[in-house]
Amino acid sequence: MLYCNCGVSSRGVGKVVDVVNLVFGGIAGEAPSHETVLGWVEKYGYALSRESRRPEHGGHALIIDNSVNMNGQELHLELEAPAAHPGHALTHGDVRVVRMKVGRKWDTAAVKGELALSTAGHRPAYVVSDNARPMCRACRELGLAHHRDISHSFGMFLERVYSGTEDLDEFNRGMAYARKFSHTEIGCLMPPRRRDYARFMNLFDRIDWAYLTLHNFHKLPDRGKTVFGFLLRMGGFVDEMKEVMDWYRQLERLCKEHGLSFGTSRQCVALVNSTFMQRGERLRTLGQMLIDYFRQEESLLESSDAVHNICSDVIESTFGYAKDRLPSNKNNGFTSLVLLIPAHLRVADIKSCKELDLSDAMRRTKLADIARWRKENLLPNPAKTRSRTLSMAM
C-alpha cells in the first residue's frame, strides 16, 4: 500500500518502516529491501491479473486504450467497470484490469484478437474507447456496442472546425513567440506549453491563460504588454474559445458525473441549442457535431432507464500513474513492473484494503509465474539489446 497507494518509492518503503519501528518500538518488524518490495508488487499484481472476472449485478463494461509509444512499444490495457454508471465520475477503485499486453503495432487485427479473448464468455454490455480507428473497427467487427469517449470526441470536433484556420494559426504563433521569453523577468507570466499529443483535448489551459491575460492586460509590465500584445488583436477569438471551453466543461461534467442516459442526453442537447446554435456559423457547425454525437451515443442505450459510462478518463489517468511510477529511462520499454497497475487499482480505495489477503497472493505466485507472464505479454527489453550491442562493439 505504501508503494502503490501512497506514492512511496521502493527504497522509501524501508525507510518508512524504520521510522515506524523507531517511534513504536519495533512494531513493524524488519524493513524489507527495495528489491523485495518490487517483488511483492509484481507478485500481487500477477495474482490479481489471474483472478476470474465476476461481473456485478447489471453486467460490466470494458474501457480500452493503448498507451503512448515508449521506445517502439505500446501497452494495450483493458479495464472492467460496472455497466451501470455508479453516480460519480469513475475512479481507480471502480475498475479492475482484464487484460494487459505490450506490442509494437496495434492495428485492427491485433486489437480485435485481444478483445476476442477477453470477451469470450464474458460479453460486456458495451465498450468505451477513444476514436482511434483500430479500436472502433475492432468493436464493430466483433459486434460490440461501442461508446466514443466524450473528451476525445469533443477534441476531435474542435480539430475539425478550427484546425488550419487563420485565427488558430495566429494564436499558436503568438503563443510560441511568447514562450521564447520564459527565462526573462516575465517568465512567471508565460503561457502553458503546447502539448504535441492530443493538443485539441488539452487546449483548455492555454485558452484560460489567454483569457485571464487579456482581461488583466493593464496589469502587465511594459515588456509583458509587448510580448503578449498579440492577444489584443485576437480578443474576439479568445472570447469565442473561452465560451466554447466553458460550455464543453458543462457538458463533460454532466456526462461524467451522472452518466449518459436519455435524460442527460436531452439536457446536453438543450444546452447546445441554447449556446452553440445561437452563435455564428463556426460555432453552429460545432454545435451540430455535438448534437449528432449525443444522438448516436444515446442510440446505444438498451432501455429507457439505462445509464452508461461514456468517459475513458480513468484509463488515461491509469497510464499516467504507471508512467510516473515506472523507471524514468523510457528507452527501457515496459518491464514486469507494469504489474503494478492491477495492484494499484486494487488498493486505490483505501477503505477496501482491510479485505486484502496479501499473504495468500504471495503464496500462490512463484517467480517462474512472473517470468512466464513476462514472456507471454511483454517484448524484449531494449536495454538488454543496447548492452549486448555495445559490448560486442568494444
C-alpha positions as CSV (number, residue, x, y, z in Angstrom):
1,M,0.0,0.0,0.0
2,L,2.9,2.4,0.7
3,Y,4.3,1.8,-2.8
4,C,1.0,1.5,-4.8
5,N,-1.3,3.9,-2.9
6,C,0.9,6.4,-1.1
7,G,3.5,7.0,-3.8
8,V,6.4,6.0,-1.7
9,S,9.4,4.7,-3.7
10,S,10.6,1.1,-3.3
11,R,13.6,2.3,-1.2
12,G,11.4,4.7,0.7
13,V,9.2,1.9,1.9
14,G,12.0,0.5,4.0
15,K,12.7,4.0,5.5
16,V,9.0,4.4,6.4
17,V,9.2,1.0,8.2
18,D,12.3,2.1,10.1
19,V,10.6,5.3,11.2
20,V,7.5,3.4,12.4
21,N,9.8,0.9,14.3
22,L,11.7,3.8,15.9
23,V,8.5,5.6,17.1
24,F,6.5,2.5,18.1
25,G,9.2,0.2,19.5
26,G,9.8,-2.1,16.5
27,I,6.1,-2.9,15.9
28,A,6.6,-3.2,12.1
29,G,9.4,-5.8,12.2
30,E,12.4,-5.9,9.8
31,A,12.3,-3.4,7.0
32,P,12.2,-5.0,3.5
33,S,14.8,-4.2,0.8
34,H,13.7,-2.3,-2.3
35,E,14.0,-5.4,-4.4
36,T,11.7,-7.3,-2.0
37,V,9.1,-4.5,-2.3
38,L,9.2,-4.6,-6.1
39,G,8.9,-8.4,-6.0
40,W,5.8,-8.2,-3.7
41,V,4.2,-5.7,-6.1
42,E,4.8,-7.9,-9.1
43,K,3.5,-11.0,-7.3
44,Y,0.4,-9.3,-6.1
45,G,-0.3,-7.7,-9.5
46,Y,0.2,-11.0,-11.2
47,A,-2.2,-12.7,-8.7
48,L,-4.9,-10.1,-9.4
49,S,-4.4,-10.4,-13.2
50,R,-5.2,-14.1,-13.0
51,E,-8.4,-13.8,-11.0
52,S,-11.5,-14.8,-12.8
53,R,-13.9,-11.9,-13.5
54,R,-17.1,-11.8,-11.6
55,P,-19.4,-9.2,-13.2
56,E,-21.6,-7.5,-10.7
57,H,-25.3,-7.2,-10.9
58,G,-26.2,-5.3,-14.0
59,G,-23.3,-6.5,-16.1
60,H,-20.0,-5.0,-16.9
61,A,-18.4,-2.6,-19.5
62,L,-14.9,-2.5,-20.9
63,I,-12.7,0.6,-21.1
64,I,-9.8,0.1,-23.6
65,D,-6.9,2.1,-24.8
66,N,-3.2,1.9,-25.9
67,S,-0.5,3.9,-24.1
68,V,1.7,6.5,-25.8
69,N,4.6,4.8,-27.6
70,M,7.6,4.0,-25.3
71,N,10.7,3.1,-27.4
72,G,8.5,1.5,-30.1
73,Q,6.4,-0.3,-27.5
74,E,2.7,0.3,-26.7
75,L,0.8,-1.2,-23.7
76,H,-2.7,-2.4,-24.6
77,L,-4.9,-2.1,-21.5
78,E,-8.5,-3.2,-20.9
79,L,-10.3,-2.2,-17.7
80,E,-13.6,-3.6,-16.4
81,A,-16.1,-1.2,-14.9
82,P,-19.8,-1.6,-13.9
83,A,-22.1,-1.2,-16.9
84,A,-24.4,0.9,-14.8
85,H,-22.9,4.3,-14.0
86,P,-22.0,4.5,-10.3
87,G,-23.4,8.0,-9.8
88,H,-19.9,9.7,-9.8
89,A,-17.0,10.0,-12.2
90,L,-15.2,6.7,-12.4
91,T,-12.2,6.4,-10.1
92,H,-9.4,3.8,-10.0
93,G,-11.3,2.0,-7.2
94,D,-14.2,1.4,-9.6
95,V,-12.2,-0.6,-12.2
96,R,-10.0,-3.6,-12.5
97,V,-7.6,-4.9,-15.1
98,V,-8.9,-7.5,-17.5
99,R,-6.0,-7.6,-19.9
100,M,-2.5,-6.1,-20.4
101,K,-0.2,-6.8,-23.3
102,V,2.7,-5.0,-24.9
103,G,3.1,-4.8,-28.7
104,R,4.7,-2.7,-31.4
105,K,1.8,-2.3,-33.8
106,W,-1.8,-2.3,-32.5
107,D,-3.8,-2.4,-35.8
108,T,-7.4,-3.6,-36.0
109,A,-6.5,-7.3,-36.2
110,A,-4.3,-7.1,-33.0
111,V,-6.9,-5.2,-31.0
112,K,-9.6,-7.5,-32.2
113,G,-7.6,-10.5,-31.2
114,E,-7.1,-9.3,-27.6
115,L,-10.8,-8.2,-27.3
116,A,-12.0,-11.5,-28.6
117,L,-10.0,-13.3,-25.9
118,S,-11.2,-11.0,-23.1
119,T,-14.8,-11.0,-24.1
120,A,-15.2,-14.8,-24.7
121,G,-17.8,-16.0,-22.1
122,H,-17.9,-12.5,-20.5
123,R,-19.5,-10.4,-23.2
124,P,-19.6,-6.7,-22.0
125,A,-22.7,-4.6,-22.2
126,Y,-20.6,-2.0,-24.1
127,V,-17.0,-0.8,-24.7
128,V,-15.7,2.7,-24.2
129,S,-12.6,3.9,-26.0
130,D,-11.2,6.9,-27.8
131,N,-11.8,7.5,-31.6
132,A,-8.7,5.6,-32.8
133,R,-9.7,3.6,-35.9
134,P,-8.3,0.2,-34.7
135,M,-10.5,0.4,-31.6
136,C,-13.6,1.4,-33.4
137,R,-13.2,-1.1,-36.2
138,A,-12.4,-4.0,-33.8
139,C,-15.5,-3.3,-31.7
140,R,-17.6,-3.1,-34.9
141,E,-16.3,-6.3,-36.3
142,L,-16.9,-8.1,-33.0
143,G,-20.4,-6.7,-32.8
144,L,-19.7,-4.9,-29.6
145,A,-21.7,-1.8,-28.6
146,H,-19.1,1.0,-28.7
147,H,-19.2,4.4,-26.9
148,R,-16.7,7.0,-28.1
149,D,-15.1,8.8,-25.2
150,I,-16.7,12.2,-24.7
151,S,-13.4,14.1,-24.1
152,H,-11.6,12.7,-27.2
153,S,-14.7,13.2,-29.3
154,F,-15.0,16.9,-28.2
155,G,-11.3,17.4,-29.0
156,M,-11.8,15.8,-32.5
157,F,-14.8,18.2,-33.2
158,L,-12.6,21.1,-32.2
159,E,-9.9,19.9,-34.6
160,R,-12.3,19.6,-37.5
161,V,-13.7,23.1,-37.0
162,Y,-10.6,25.1,-36.0
163,S,-7.6,23.2,-37.5
164,G,-5.9,25.2,-40.2
165,T,-8.0,28.4,-39.6
166,E,-6.2,31.7,-39.7
167,D,-7.3,32.6,-36.1
168,L,-5.9,29.5,-34.5
169,D,-2.6,29.6,-36.6
170,E,-2.0,33.2,-35.5
171,F,-2.9,32.3,-31.9
172,N,-0.4,29.5,-31.9
173,R,2.3,31.6,-33.5
174,G,1.8,34.3,-30.8
175,M,2.0,31.7,-28.0
176,A,5.1,30.1,-29.5
177,Y,6.8,33.6,-29.7
178,A,5.9,34.4,-26.1
179,R,7.4,31.1,-24.8
180,K,10.9,32.4,-26.0
181,F,10.8,34.8,-23.1
182,S,10.5,32.1,-20.4
183,H,13.9,32.9,-18.9
184,T,13.3,36.6,-18.6
185,E,11.7,38.7,-15.8
186,I,8.3,37.9,-17.3
187,G,8.8,34.2,-17.2
188,C,6.3,33.8,-14.4
189,L,3.6,35.1,-16.8
190,M,4.3,32.6,-19.5
191,P,1.5,30.6,-21.2
192,P,1.3,26.8,-20.7
193,R,3.4,24.7,-23.1
194,R,1.6,23.4,-26.1
195,R,1.2,19.6,-25.9
196,D,2.0,17.7,-29.1
197,Y,-0.2,14.8,-28.2
198,A,-4.0,15.3,-28.2
199,R,-3.4,19.1,-28.4
200,F,-7.0,19.9,-29.0
201,M,-8.1,17.9,-26.0
202,N,-5.5,19.9,-24.0
203,L,-6.4,23.3,-25.2
204,F,-8.3,24.3,-22.1
205,D,-5.4,25.6,-20.0
206,R,-4.0,27.7,-22.9
207,I,-7.3,29.4,-23.5
208,D,-7.8,30.0,-19.8
209,W,-4.4,31.7,-19.7
210,A,-5.1,33.8,-22.8
211,Y,-8.5,34.9,-21.4
212,L,-7.1,35.9,-18.0
213,T,-4.1,37.6,-19.5
214,L,-6.2,39.6,-22.0
215,H,-8.6,40.8,-19.3
216,N,-5.8,41.8,-17.0
217,F,-3.7,43.3,-19.7
218,H,-3.5,46.6,-17.9
219,K,-1.6,45.0,-15.0
220,L,1.2,43.6,-17.1
221,P,4.7,45.2,-17.1
222,D,5.8,47.0,-20.2
223,R,7.7,44.1,-21.6
224,G,4.8,41.8,-20.9
225,K,2.5,44.1,-22.9
226,T,4.9,44.0,-25.8
227,V,5.3,40.2,-25.8
228,F,1.6,39.4,-25.2
229,G,0.3,42.2,-27.5
230,F,-0.9,39.7,-30.0
231,L,-3.8,38.9,-27.6
232,L,-5.3,42.4,-28.1
233,R,-5.6,41.7,-31.9
234,M,-7.2,38.3,-31.1
235,G,-9.6,39.4,-28.4
236,G,-12.7,38.1,-30.3
237,F,-11.1,34.7,-31.0
238,V,-10.0,34.3,-27.3
239,D,-13.5,35.2,-26.0
240,E,-15.1,32.8,-28.5
241,M,-12.8,30.0,-27.4
242,K,-13.4,30.7,-23.7
243,E,-17.1,30.4,-24.3
244,V,-16.6,27.1,-26.1
245,M,-14.3,25.8,-23.3
246,D,-16.8,26.7,-20.6
247,W,-19.7,25.1,-22.5
248,Y,-17.6,22.0,-23.1
249,R,-16.9,21.8,-19.3
250,Q,-20.6,21.9,-18.5
251,L,-21.3,19.1,-21.0
252,E,-18.5,16.9,-19.8
253,R,-19.2,17.4,-16.1
254,L,-22.9,16.4,-16.6
255,C,-22.0,13.2,-18.5
256,K,-19.0,12.2,-16.4
257,E,-20.7,12.7,-13.0
258,H,-24.2,11.5,-14.0
259,G,-23.5,9.2,-16.9
260,L,-25.2,9.1,-20.3
261,S,-29.0,8.5,-20.2
262,F,-31.9,9.7,-22.2
263,G,-32.3,12.4,-19.6
264,T,-28.8,13.7,-19.6
265,S,-28.6,13.4,-23.4
266,R,-31.7,15.7,-23.6
267,Q,-30.1,18.2,-21.2
268,C,-26.9,18.3,-23.2
269,V,-28.7,18.8,-26.5
270,A,-30.8,21.6,-24.9
271,L,-27.6,23.2,-23.6
272,V,-26.0,23.0,-27.1
273,N,-29.1,24.6,-28.7
274,S,-29.1,27.5,-26.2
275,T,-25.4,28.2,-26.6
276,F,-23.5,27.0,-29.7
277,M,-26.6,27.2,-32.0
278,Q,-27.2,30.8,-31.1
279,R,-23.7,32.0,-32.3
280,G,-22.0,32.3,-35.7
281,E,-21.6,29.7,-38.4
282,R,-18.4,28.2,-36.9
283,L,-20.0,27.6,-33.6
284,R,-23.2,26.3,-35.1
285,T,-21.1,23.8,-37.1
286,L,-19.5,22.7,-33.8
287,G,-22.9,22.5,-32.1
288,Q,-24.3,20.3,-34.8
289,M,-21.4,17.9,-34.4
290,L,-22.2,17.7,-30.7
291,I,-25.9,17.1,-31.2
292,D,-25.1,14.3,-33.7
293,Y,-22.7,12.8,-31.1
294,F,-25.3,12.7,-28.4
295,R,-27.9,11.2,-30.7
296,Q,-25.5,8.5,-31.8
297,E,-24.4,7.6,-28.3
298,E,-28.0,7.7,-27.0
299,S,-28.9,5.1,-29.6
300,L,-26.7,2.5,-27.7
301,L,-28.8,2.7,-24.5
302,E,-30.6,-0.6,-24.2
303,S,-33.5,0.7,-22.1
304,S,-35.2,3.9,-21.0
305,D,-33.6,3.7,-17.5
306,A,-30.1,2.7,-18.7
307,V,-27.2,5.0,-17.6
308,H,-23.8,4.3,-19.3
309,N,-20.3,5.5,-18.7
310,I,-19.0,7.3,-21.8
311,C,-15.7,8.6,-20.4
312,S,-12.3,6.9,-20.6
313,D,-10.5,9.4,-18.2
314,V,-9.9,6.6,-15.7
315,I,-7.7,4.6,-18.2
316,E,-5.8,7.8,-19.2
317,S,-5.0,8.5,-15.5
318,T,-4.0,4.8,-15.0
319,F,-1.5,5.2,-17.8
320,G,-0.3,8.5,-16.2
321,Y,0.1,6.7,-12.9
322,A,2.1,3.9,-14.5
323,K,4.4,6.2,-16.4
324,D,5.1,8.1,-13.3
325,R,6.0,5.0,-11.3
326,L,7.9,3.0,-13.9
327,P,11.6,3.6,-14.3
328,S,12.4,7.1,-15.6
329,N,14.5,5.8,-18.5
330,K,11.8,5.5,-21.2
331,N,14.3,3.8,-23.6
332,N,13.9,0.6,-21.5
333,G,10.4,0.0,-22.7
334,F,8.0,-1.9,-20.5
335,T,9.2,-4.3,-17.8
336,S,7.3,-6.7,-15.5
337,L,6.9,-3.9,-13.1
338,V,3.9,-2.9,-15.2
339,L,2.1,-5.4,-13.0
340,L,1.9,-2.5,-10.5
341,I,-1.2,-1.4,-12.5
342,P,-3.6,-4.1,-11.2
343,A,-2.0,-3.8,-7.7
344,H,-2.6,-0.1,-7.7
345,L,-6.2,-0.3,-8.8
346,R,-6.9,-2.9,-6.1
347,V,-5.6,-0.6,-3.3
348,A,-6.8,2.7,-4.7
349,D,-9.8,2.6,-2.4
350,I,-8.2,2.7,1.0
351,K,-11.4,1.6,2.7
352,S,-11.3,-1.7,0.9
353,C,-7.7,-2.5,1.9
354,K,-8.8,-4.3,5.1
355,E,-10.1,-7.1,3.0
356,L,-6.8,-7.7,1.3
357,D,-5.2,-11.2,1.6
358,L,-1.7,-10.4,0.5
359,S,-0.1,-13.5,2.1
360,D,-2.3,-15.8,0.0
361,A,-1.4,-13.9,-3.2
362,M,2.3,-14.2,-2.3
363,R,1.9,-17.9,-1.5
364,R,0.2,-18.7,-4.8
365,T,2.6,-16.8,-7.0
366,K,6.1,-18.0,-7.9
367,L,8.9,-16.2,-9.7
368,A,8.5,-18.7,-12.5
369,D,4.9,-17.4,-12.9
370,I,6.2,-13.9,-13.4
371,A,8.8,-15.0,-15.9
372,R,6.2,-16.9,-17.9
373,W,3.8,-13.9,-17.8
374,R,6.6,-11.6,-18.9
375,K,7.5,-13.8,-21.9
376,E,3.8,-14.1,-23.0
377,N,2.8,-10.4,-22.6
378,L,5.9,-8.2,-22.8
379,L,8.5,-7.6,-25.5
380,P,12.3,-8.0,-25.0
381,N,13.7,-5.1,-23.0
382,P,15.6,-2.7,-25.3
383,A,18.1,-2.1,-22.5
384,K,19.4,-5.6,-23.0
385,T,19.7,-5.0,-26.7
386,R,21.7,-1.9,-26.0
387,S,24.0,-3.7,-23.6
388,R,24.6,-6.6,-25.9
389,T,25.2,-4.4,-28.9
390,L,27.7,-2.1,-27.2
391,S,29.6,-4.9,-25.5
392,M,30.0,-6.6,-28.9
393,A,31.3,-3.3,-30.4
394,M,34.0,-2.9,-27.8
